Amino acid sequence: MNAPIGVIDSGVGGLTVAKQIMKLLPNETIYYIGDTARCPYGPRNRREVLQFTWQMAKALVKMNIKMLVVACNTATAVALDSLQKHLPIPVVGVINAGARAAEKQTKRNEIAVLATEGTIKSGAYENALFSLNSKAKVIPLACPTFVPLVESGEYEGQFAYDLVAKGLKPLADQKFDTVILGCTHYPIIQHHIEKALGSHVAVLSSAEETAKEVKDLLEYNHTLSDSGKKPHHIFFATGSVPIFRTIANNWLESKELDIRRIKL
């Protein structure tokens, strides 16, 4: 089935998931919407997050996608159940994938979760981790400065590292051996996070595990692409296309991306 896979995010963060899907499934076409005009979702109330997520989902369903990937932890926490219940296509979120990756990695069952305020307040990661391991000790930390840093495009250099290190200071006295990047923006600044936390801590993104889930579902439903053509990915942004293009070109390591403005 040669219909595209839809990927949605509050901004550029979902590109970390899209990249892993493109790597694991090179024949699949991606249609991506980043709601950069209304990012970040973390501080927003549940009603707004649900409304915005559904707007993106409906826009992609009109483009005849065969699957939807909610590549935003805040949107997954708020809207995944609703989307899975009401859409006629498979819908995949990123929270369970991140929890599974951490459960495989941790040696001491001590897991820190870095995420937006919305995701932390939802308790979604605690629920997912406890469902996998009742002995898990979960240390949640909201990092409200991280998403604006990534969306600005100014995430390299000393200023960016200092901002990340400051955001992680509350973890200084905590014990953990594994960290979940509970926001898909955070892998873009993973090098800063790893430097600030030290080499004794494993820092995990949910992107690879999410891509595996996408592959498994497509195989199960017999909807893998059988086209021999090179896929033509399309990326939509609700805000600035030039800023989105700079980050997307850098993260996806391509200068030939089809990036368009979309109004929801």
C-alpha positions in Angstrom: 0.0 0.0 0.0 1.8 3.1 -1.2 -0.2 5.7 0.8 2.0 8.0 3.0 2.6 7.7 6.7 1.4 10.8 8.6 3.6 12.3 11.4 2.5 15.1 13.6 4.3 17.2 16.2 4.0 20.5 18.0 7.0 21.7 16.0 10.3 20.3 14.7 10.8 17.7 17.4 8.9 15.0 15.5 11.6 15.1 12.9 13.6 12.9 15.2 10.9 10.2 14.9 10.5 10.8 11.1 14.2 10.3 10.6 14.2 6.9 12.3 11.1 5.8 10.3 12.8 6.9 7.0 16.0 5.0 8.1 14.1 1.8 9.0 11.6 2.0 6.2 13.3 3.7 3.2 10.5 2.9 0.8 7.8 4.6 2.8 6.6 8.2 2.1 6.3 10.6 5.1 3.8 13.5 5.3 4.8 15.6 8.3 3.0 18.5 10.0 4.9 20.6 12.6 2.6 23.1 14.4 5.5 25.6 14.8 3.1 28.6 15.0 1.6 27.3 18.2 4.5 25.5 19.8 5.2 24.6 22.5 2.3 22.4 23.6 3.7 21.6 27.0 2.3 24.6 28.9 -1.0 24.5 27.1 -4.2 23.1 28.6 -5.6 19.7 27.6 -8.5 21.2 25.6 -6.1 23.2 23.4 -3.7 20.3 22.9 -6.6 18.0 21.9 -8.0 20.5 19.5 -4.6 21.3 17.8 -3.7 17.6 17.5 -7.0 16.7 15.9 -6.6 19.6 13.4 -3.3 18.2 12.3 -4.7 14.6 12.2 -7.7 15.7 10.1 -5.5 17.6 7.6 -3.3 14.5 7.1 -6.3 12.1 6.8 -7.6 14.3 4.0 -4.2 13.5 2.3 -5.1 9.8 2.4 -2.4 8.6 4.9 -2.5 5.0 5.9 -1.2 5.5 9.5 -0.7 8.3 11.9 2.3 8.7 14.2 1.8 11.2 17.0 5.4 12.2 17.4 4.8 14.5 20.3 4.7 13.3 23.9 2.3 16.0 25.1 -0.1 15.2 22.3 0.3 11.5 22.9 -0.6 11.9 26.5 -3.7 14.0 25.8 -5.0 12.8 22.4 -3.8 9.3 21.6 -6.8 7.4 23.0 -9.2 9.7 21.2 -7.4 9.4 17.9 -7.2 5.6 18.2 -10.9 5.4 19.0 -12.2 7.6 16.2 -9.8 7.4 13.2 -10.2 4.7 10.7 -6.4 4.1 10.5 -3.8 2.8 12.9 -2.4 5.5 15.3 0.9 5.2 17.1 2.2 7.3 20.0 5.7 7.8 21.4 5.2 7.3 25.2 4.9 3.5 25.4 7.8 3.2 23.0 10.0 5.3 25.2 9.0 3.3 28.3 9.8 0.1 26.6 13.2 1.3 25.6 14.0 2.4 29.2 12.8 -0.9 30.6 15.2 -2.8 28.3 18.1 -0.5 29.3 17.9 0.1 33.0 19.9 -2.1 35.4 18.7 -0.6 38.7 15.0 0.2 37.8 15.8 3.9 38.4 14.6 6.0 35.5 14.5 9.8 35.1 12.0 11.3 32.6 12.7 14.6 31.0 9.6 16.1 29.4 7.4 19.1 29.0 5.2 20.4 31.8 2.1 18.8 30.1 3.6 15.4 29.7 5.0 15.4 33.3 1.6 16.5 34.8 -0.2 13.8 32.9 1.7 11.0 34.6 1.7 9.1 31.3 5.3 7.9 31.6 4.9 6.7 35.2 1.8 4.7 34.2 3.6 3.2 31.1 6.7 2.3 33.2 4.8 0.9 36.1 2.8 -1.3 33.7 6.1 -2.8 32.5 7.8 -3.0 35.9 6.1 -2.4 39.2 9.5 -1.9 40.9 10.4 1.0 38.7 11.5 4.2 40.5 10.5 7.1 38.3 12.0 10.6 38.6 10.1 13.1 36.5 11.5 16.5 35.5 9.8 19.2 33.5 12.2 21.1 31.3 10.2 24.1 29.9 13.2 25.9 28.4 14.3 23.0 26.1 11.6 23.1 23.4 11.9 26.9 22.8 15.7 26.4 22.5 15.3 23.8 19.8 12.6 25.7 17.9 14.8 28.8 17.9 17.5 26.9 15.9 20.1 28.2 18.3 20.9 24.9 20.0 24.6 24.7 19.4 27.4 26.3 21.4 28.0 27.3 25.0 24.8 29.2 25.6 22.7 26.2 24.7 24.8 23.9 26.9 24.5 26.2 29.9 20.8 26.5 29.5 20.4 22.7 29.3 22.8 22.2 32.3 20.7 24.7 34.3 17.5 22.9 33.4 18.9 19.6 34.7 20.2 20.9 38.0 17.2 19.4 40.0 18.6 15.9 39.1 22.0 16.6 40.8 21.0 14.7 44.0 18.9 12.0 42.4 20.0 8.4 41.6 19.2 6.9 38.2 21.0 5.0 35.5 18.6 5.7 32.6 17.0 8.8 31.2 14.0 8.9 28.8 13.9 11.9 26.5 10.2 12.3 27.0 9.9 15.0 24.3 10.8 14.4 20.7 12.6 17.8 20.6 15.1 16.7 23.1 17.2 14.3 20.9 18.3 17.4 19.0 20.1 18.6 22.1 21.0 15.1 23.3 24.7 15.8 23.2 24.2 18.6 25.7 22.1 16.5 28.0 24.6 13.6 27.9 27.5 16.0 28.7 25.6 17.5 31.6 24.5 14.2 33.1 27.8 12.3 32.6 28.7 9.1 30.8 27.4 6.7 33.6 23.8 7.5 32.5 22.1 6.1 29.4 20.1 8.7 27.6 17.3 7.2 25.4 15.0 8.6 22.7 11.7 6.9 21.9 12.3 7.5 18.2 13.9 4.1 17.3 11.3 2.1 19.3 8.5 4.1 17.7 9.9 3.4 14.2 10.0 -0.4 15.0 6.4 -0.2 16.1 5.4 1.5 12.9 7.2 -1.3 10.9 5.6 -4.1 12.9 2.1 -2.6 12.4 2.6 -2.1 8.7 3.8 -5.7 8.3 0.9 -7.0 10.4 -1.6 -5.1 8.3 0.1 -6.0 5.0 0.3 -2.3 4.2 4.1 -1.9 3.6 4.9 0.1 0.5 5.7 -2.0 -2.6 6.6 1.0 -4.8 10.0 0.8 -6.4 10.1 4.6 -6.7 12.1 6.9 -4.4 9.6 8.3 -1.9 8.7 12.0 -2.0 8.4 13.3 1.6 6.4 16.5 2.2 6.9 18.6 5.4 4.3 21.2 6.4 4.9 23.9 9.0 2.2 26.2 10.4 4.9 28.9 11.3 8.1 30.1 9.7 9.2 27.9 6.8 12.8 29.2 6.7 13.5 28.3 10.4 11.9 24.9 9.9 13.9 24.4 6.7 17.2 25.2 8.5 16.5 22.7 11.3 15.1 20.0 9.0 18.0 20.3 6.5 20.4 19.9 9.4 18.7 17.1 11.2 17.6 15.1 8.2 21.0 15.8 6.5 19.3 16.8 3.2 19.1 20.1 1.3 16.4 18.9 -1.1 13.4 18.7 1.3 9.9 19.7 0.1 8.7 22.0 2.9 5.5 23.9 2.7 3.4 26.3 4.8 0.0 25.0 6.0 -2.9 26.7 7.7 -5.0 24.7 10.1 
